[in-house]
C-alpha cells in the first residue's frame, strides 16, 4: 500500500531529516606494504584535502549497493570483497549538514584495478604507514577498518583477496606482517598455515627468494570460511 505524502508528513513531519553517506576504506597490498586508496575531495567543505572515496546513498539503493557503486566507479571492478565497519553519527562530524556515514572496508588486488579511473579521480595509493591527515573522522574510519581486517585475517586467510593467484609462503607471511604491523616467526607461521589444509602446493618455484627456490601455493578450497578455520593468528 502506497502512503500519501500528507500521511507521511503527518507521521514523520516532526522528526529531523539526515543525509546518509557511505565511505570506503579500500586496502591494497604491494611490495610488503598495506596500502590505502585516497583522493582529494572535489567539493566544499574541505575541498582539496585527502578523503576516503564515498558518496550519498540514493533513494533506490541500500547502503551495500551504494558502496558497490562507489567501488565500481573508483576502481572499475565488480565483486570486490567488502564488509561494513561501523556507523559514524556524531552530530558534529560535518559542519555544513547532519551526515551519518556508514563505513565499509574493501580489499583490492593492485594488478586488477582500472588505473585510468584512478587518474581521472586524482586517487593515489598511500602506504598505511605514511597516510596523510584525512578529512572529518576518516582517520578513525581507517583505524576501525584495519581492526576489522586484522580480525578477519586472524580467523581466515585473506591472501586470495590481496595476493596474486600463485604466491609463496614468504609472500603470504609478508602480507600478514603488513596487516598486523609486526613480524611473525617464519617457521611457526609456515607450520600453522599449512596445518589448515586450505593451500595447495604447486609444481612451480619462485627462484628469487633463495637458490633452492620456494614453492608457489594457491587456494584449494573456495568455500572455506572463518568458522571452519578458527583462529589462526593471535591478535
NORCORVEN-V367439 format. One record per residue. N is the residue number from 1. RES is the residue in one letter. SS is DSSP state (H for helix, E for strand, - for the rest). OMEGA is omega as a letter, one per 20 degrees, with the letter a starting at -180 (NA if undefined). BURIAL is I if it has 16 or more other C-alpha atoms within 10 Angstrom, else O. Layout:
N,RES,SS,OMEGA,BURIAL ; N,RES,SS,OMEGA,BURIAL
This chain:
1,X,-,r,O ; 2,X,-,a,O ; 3,X,-,a,O ; 4,X,-,r,O ; 5,X,H,a,O ; 6,X,H,r,O ; 7,X,H,r,O ; 8,X,H,r,O ; 9,X,H,r,O ; 10,X,H,a,O ; 11,X,H,a,O ; 12,X,H,a,O ; 13,X,-,a,O ; 14,X,-,a,O ; 15,X,-,r,O ; 16,X,-,r,O ; 17,X,-,a,O ; 18,X,-,r,O ; 19,X,E,r,O ; 20,X,E,a,I ; 21,X,E,r,I ; 22,X,E,r,I ; 23,X,E,a,I ; 24,X,E,r,I ; 25,X,E,a,I ; 26,X,E,r,I ; 27,X,E,r,I ; 28,X,E,a,I ; 29,X,E,a,I ; 30,X,E,r,I ; 31,X,-,r,O ; 32,X,-,a,I ; 33,X,E,r,I ; 34,X,E,a,I ; 35,X,E,a,I ; 36,X,E,a,I ; 37,X,E,a,I ; 38,X,E,r,I ; 39,X,E,r,I ; 40,X,E,a,I ; 41,X,-,a,I ; 42,X,-,a,O ; 43,X,-,r,O ; 44,X,-,i,O ; 45,X,-,r,O ; 46,X,-,r,O ; 47,X,-,r,O ; 48,X,-,r,O ; 49,X,-,a,I ; 50,X,E,a,I ; 51,X,E,r,I ; 52,X,-,r,I ; 53,X,E,a,I ; 54,X,E,r,I ; 55,X,E,a,I ; 56,X,E,r,I ; 57,X,-,a,I ; 58,X,-,a,O ; 59,X,-,a,O ; 60,X,-,a,O ; 61,X,-,r,O ; 62,X,-,r,O ; 63,X,H,r,I ; 64,X,H,r,I ; 65,X,H,r,O ; 66,X,H,r,I ; 67,X,H,r,I ; 68,X,H,r,I ; 69,X,H,a,I ; 70,X,H,r,I ; 71,X,H,r,I ; 72,X,H,a,I ; 73,X,H,a,I ; 74,X,H,a,I ; 75,X,H,a,I ; 76,X,-,a,I ; 77,X,-,r,O ; 78,X,-,r,O ; 79,X,-,r,O ; 80,X,-,r,I ; 81,X,E,r,O ; 82,X,E,r,I ; 83,X,E,r,I ; 84,X,E,a,I ; 85,X,E,a,I ; 86,X,E,r,O ; 87,X,E,r,O ; 88,X,E,a,I ; 89,X,-,r,O ; 90,X,-,a,O ; 91,X,-,a,O ; 92,X,-,a,O ; 93,X,-,r,I ; 94,X,-,a,I ; 95,X,-,a,O ; 96,X,-,a,O ; 97,X,-,r,O ; 98,X,-,a,I ; 99,X,E,r,I ; 100,X,E,a,I ; 101,X,E,r,I ; 102,X,E,a,I ; 103,X,E,r,I ; 104,X,E,r,I ; 105,X,E,a,I ; 106,X,E,r,I ; 107,X,E,a,I ; 108,X,-,r,I ; 109,X,-,a,I ; 110,X,-,r,I ; 111,X,-,a,O ; 112,X,-,a,O ; 113,X,-,r,I ; 114,X,-,a,O ; 115,X,H,r,O ; 116,X,H,r,O ; 117,X,H,r,O ; 118,X,H,r,I ; 119,X,H,a,O ; 120,X,H,a,O ; 121,X,H,a,I ; 122,X,-,a,O ; 123,X,-,a,I ; 124,X,E,r,I ; 125,X,E,r,I ; 126,X,E,r,I ; 127,X,E,a,I ; 128,X,H,a,I ; 129,X,H,a,O ; 130,X,H,a,O ; 131,X,-,r,I ; 132,X,-,r,O ; 133,X,-,a,O ; 134,X,-,a,I ; 135,X,-,r,I ; 136,X,-,a,O ; 137,X,-,a,O ; 138,X,H,r,I ; 139,X,H,r,I ; 140,X,H,r,O ; 141,X,H,a,I ; 142,X,H,a,I ; 143,X,H,r,O ; 144,X,H,r,I ; 145,X,H,r,I ; 146,X,H,r,I ; 147,X,H,r,I ; 148,X,H,r,I ; 149,X,H,r,I ; 150,X,H,r,I ; 151,X,H,r,I ; 152,X,H,a,O ; 153,X,H,r,I ; 154,X,H,a,I ; 155,X,-,r,I ; 156,X,-,a,I ; 157,X,-,a,I ; 158,X,-,a,I ; 159,X,H,a,I ; 160,X,H,r,I ; 161,X,H,a,I ; 162,X,H,a,I ; 163,X,-,r,I ; 164,X,-,a,O ; 165,X,-,r,O ; 166,X,-,a,I ; 167,X,E,r,I ; 168,X,-,r,I ; 169,X,H,r,I ; 170,X,H,r,I ; 171,X,H,r,I ; 172,X,H,r,I ; 173,X,H,r,I ; 174,X,H,r,I ; 175,X,H,a,I ; 176,X,H,r,I ; 177,X,H,r,I ; 178,X,H,a,I ; 179,X,H,a,I ; 180,X,H,r,I ; 181,X,-,r,O ; 182,X,-,a,O ; 183,X,-,r,O ; 184,X,-,r,O ; 185,X,-,a,O ; 186,X,H,a,O ; 187,X,H,r,O ; 188,X,H,r,O ; 189,X,H,a,I ; 190,X,H,a,O ; 191,X,H,a,O ; 192,X,H,a,O ; 193,X,H,a,I ; 194,X,H,a,O ; 195,X,H,a,O ; 196,X,-,r,O ; 197,X,-,a,O ; 198,X,-,a,I ; 199,X,E,r,I ; 200,X,E,r,O ; 201,X,E,a,I ; 202,X,E,r,O ; 203,X,E,a,O ; 204,X,E,a,O ; 205,X,E,r,I ; 206,X,E,a,O ; 207,X,-,a,O ; 208,X,-,a,O ; 209,X,-,r,O ; 210,X,-,r,O ; 211,X,-,a,O ; 212,X,-,a,O ; 213,X,-,r,O ; 214,X,E,a,I ; 215,X,E,r,I ; 216,X,E,r,I ; 217,X,E,r,I ; 218,X,E,r,I ; 219,X,E,r,I ; 220,X,-,r,O ; 221,X,-,a,O ; 222,X,-,a,O ; 223,X,-,r,O ; 224,X,-,a,O ; 225,X,-,a,O ; 226,X,H,a,O ; 227,X,H,r,O ; 228,X,H,a,O ; 229,X,H,a,I ; 230,X,-,a,O ; 231,X,-,a,O ; 232,X,-,a,I ; 233,X,-,r,I ; 234,X,-,a,O ; 235,X,-,NA,O
